[in-house]
Amino acid sequence: QVQLVESGGGLVQPGGSLRLSCEASRTIFSIVSIGWYRQAPGKERELVAARTSSGNTNYADSVKGRFTISIETANNFYLQMNSLKPEDTAVYYCNAHYSFPGATRQFWGQGTQVTVSS
């Protein structure tokens, strides 16, 4: 079993920055992709940013130019959030697809609250 643990959420004023971190509970040797999702009350969970092992990235239009996803290792990855807006307020979840012998498996973090308010 792999668990993803998130940190870095909190309360920030509009225009501020936060860096979210996601760490796997065990060593992973074969990464497929990682990503960050968010969900606001009453809304669908949406993809914020994703990155494949080949380095390709994908960002939601609403965060392009403000958020950056990065991978340190297969066990640690981050979301740098700059110029935060109130509409960025949501629970943010990290996600990862890892390759195991014979299968690729998906894992989710528990979520971390990000609140952007003055």
C-alpha positions in Angstrom: 0.0 0.0 0.0 1.1 3.5 -0.8 -0.2 6.6 1.0 0.3 10.1 -0.2 0.7 12.8 2.5 0.1 16.4 1.6 1.3 19.6 3.4 1.5 23.3 2.7 -2.1 24.3 2.7 -3.5 27.2 4.7 -4.9 30.7 4.6 -3.4 33.3 2.4 -4.3 36.7 1.1 -5.1 37.4 -2.6 -1.9 37.8 -4.5 0.0 35.6 -2.0 1.8 32.3 -2.6 1.7 28.8 -1.2 3.8 25.7 -2.0 2.0 22.3 -1.6 4.0 19.2 -1.1 3.1 15.5 -1.6 5.2 12.7 -0.2 4.7 9.0 -0.8 4.9 6.7 2.3 7.2 4.2 0.6 9.9 4.2 -2.1 8.5 4.2 -5.6 10.8 3.3 -8.5 8.6 3.7 -11.6 6.6 6.9 -11.9 4.0 7.3 -14.6 2.5 10.7 -13.8 1.7 13.0 -11.0 -0.9 15.6 -10.6 -2.9 18.0 -8.4 -6.6 18.3 -8.3 -8.9 20.6 -6.4 -12.5 20.6 -5.3 -14.6 23.4 -4.1 -18.0 22.9 -2.3 -20.7 21.9 -4.7 -18.3 21.6 -7.6 -16.7 18.7 -9.4 -13.1 17.7 -8.6 -11.0 19.2 -11.4 -7.4 18.8 -12.6 -5.2 21.7 -11.8 -1.8 20.5 -13.0 -0.3 17.2 -14.2 3.2 16.1 -15.2 4.3 12.9 -16.8 7.6 11.1 -16.3 8.7 12.4 -19.7 8.3 15.9 -18.5 5.1 16.9 -20.3 2.9 19.2 -18.3 -0.7 20.2 -18.4 -2.4 23.0 -16.6 -6.0 24.2 -16.2 -6.5 27.4 -18.1 -7.5 29.1 -14.8 -4.0 28.6 -13.3 -1.7 28.9 -16.3 1.1 31.3 -15.6 0.5 31.2 -11.9 1.0 27.5 -10.8 3.9 25.3 -11.4 4.1 21.5 -10.9 7.4 19.9 -10.2 8.8 16.5 -9.3 11.8 16.0 -7.0 11.6 12.2 -7.0 8.9 9.7 -7.6 8.3 10.0 -3.9 8.1 13.8 -3.6 6.4 16.4 -5.8 5.1 19.9 -5.4 2.7 22.6 -6.6 3.9 26.1 -6.4 1.0 28.5 -6.4 1.6 32.2 -7.0 -0.7 35.2 -7.4 -3.5 33.4 -5.6 -7.1 34.4 -6.2 -10.2 33.9 -4.0 -11.5 31.5 -6.7 -8.5 29.2 -6.0 -10.1 28.4 -2.6 -10.6 24.6 -2.5 -9.4 21.4 -1.1 -6.3 20.3 -3.1 -5.5 16.7 -3.6 -2.3 15.2 -4.9 -2.5 12.2 -7.2 0.1 9.8 -8.6 0.2 6.9 -11.0 3.0 4.5 -10.3 4.0 1.4 -12.2 4.3 -1.9 -10.4 5.0 -5.3 -11.9 2.1 -6.0 -14.3 0.1 -2.9 -13.5 -0.2 0.8 -13.0 -1.9 2.0 -9.9 -3.4 5.3 -8.8 -3.1 6.9 -5.4 -4.7 9.9 -3.8 -3.8 12.1 -0.9 -6.3 13.1 1.8 -6.5 16.7 0.7 -5.3 19.9 2.1 -7.4 23.1 2.4 -6.3 26.2 0.6 -8.2 29.4 1.5 -7.5 32.6 -0.3 -9.3 35.5 1.4 -8.6 39.0 2.5 
